[in-house]
Amino acid sequence: MIYPTARGVALAATGVPVSLAVAALSPELWSLGAAWTVFALALVGADAVLGADRRGLGLSLQAPASAGTGRPETAVAQARWAGGRGPARVELALETNDRFRASLEPVSAPVAGGGAGACFELWPERRGEGRIERLWARWRGPLGLAWKQRTERLDRVTPVTPDLQGVREEALRLFARDAVHGMKVERERGEGTEFDNLVEFMPGMDRRAVDWKRSASHGKLLAKQFRTERNHPIVLALDTGRLMSAPLDGLPRIDRALNAALLLAYVGLKLGDRVGLFAFDARPRLSTGVVSGPNAFALLQRRAGALDYSGEEANFTLALTQLGGELNRRTLVVVFTDFADTVGAELMVENVGRLARKHLVLFVSLRDTELERITDAEPRTPEDVSRAVVAGRLLQERATVLERLKRLGVLVVDAPVERLGPALLNGYLEVRRRELL
């Protein structure tokens, strides 16, 4: 495609007022203005001919094989002219589908040795099949009057998955925190832990662990050593309904919840527990059952990545009743959901409370920091006051619902998006430490 630049259009357009002025003063010379316009268009055509050839241009793109939600990725575009004959600069642009957010502005890059490159930042916004559809390149002729453009159809598929890199990084930080001189602490002690063996009492050990009866019979101080009970069943119950599909800080709530859920699944499997996924909206959509072993994480990852967004309201009665019927022993059920007000949360609270009678329920809620910013902001107009009042009422209703859940024996994790993963892990590790299962 060839078309005039803004300079070429301005040069041709100057012939219009010249034609009008000449026609007004000397009607017989009106053709001079028209001749100017023709001359300008001829210059634009000559500039297009003198510019670098489109047929000698090769376009290529290096893009990531996959992308995690909320984590920007970089794609590198390359333009190279055969024979090394290229323009001084080239502008490159990418076209993607709605799974990515990319800048619509072209990137201008200098051409050296017949080639140029540009980096594009891709923000994965929704899980699914991300596509990089086209790569655009355009450059000016030597006079700067004509654009020459080349479009390369790519149809490059880059799957958008939960943020697995963030899961691994957070898990590594957790395990590194418990590492001592390169050795990870394998034995944990807490309330209700299982007896492992007897060891000789050493300075610095807890005196409450001394087994006085065995010490008397052996003639030396012996202490009990414990190990944490393993093989706990954990079910991650994800609400994928309308409220959870709404964005929060630029990313759907369900994607925030999935990243935290996979982090907990990764750590739980590493620590010897069994983990399963359960997802629902108007009806149950996924139930994997509990799996064990670090190698099972790949299965949970694939099933979680296949969960779709939904515009339907979540049916807590149907979903949690079915989930309760599938569990044959006391289980840690981690419920990821959201609610708008106390009225809409009534059925949710009732069904979560019923599930908590037989199982240990950990309720995970995403704190909306935007509401907190509205209430904390200095009001400057009457509209600011109205917004602050409404936001304050919503926060108060939210606190009321969470307090009701706590009174029903439900453990609650209420954290902003940037702290959701660590807060959830702390809640899980506290359950293990206290042996609440």
Buried (B, 14 or more C-beta within 10 A) or exposed (E): EBEBBEBBBEBBEBBEEBBEEBBEEEEEEBEBBBEBBEEBBEBBBBBBEEBBBBEBBEBEBEBBEBBBBBBEBEBEBBBBBEEEEBBEEBBBBBBBBEBBBBEEEBBEBEBEEBBBBBEBEBBBBBBBEBBBEBBBBBBBBEBBBBBBEBBBEBEBEBBBBBBBEBBEEBBEEBEEEEEEEEEEEEEBBBEEBEEEEBEEBEEEBEEEBBBEEBBEEEEEBBBBBBBBBEEBBBBBBBBBBBBBBEEBBEBBBBBBBBBBBBBBBBBBBBBBBBBBBBBBBBEBBBBBEBBBEEEBBEEBBEBBBEBEBBEEEBBBEBBBBBBBEBBEEEBBBBBBBBBEEBEBBBBBBBBBBBBBEEBBBBBBBBBBBEBBEBBEEEEEEEEEEEBBEEBBEBBEBBEEBBEBBEEBEBBBBBBBBEEBBBBBBBBBBEBBBEBBB
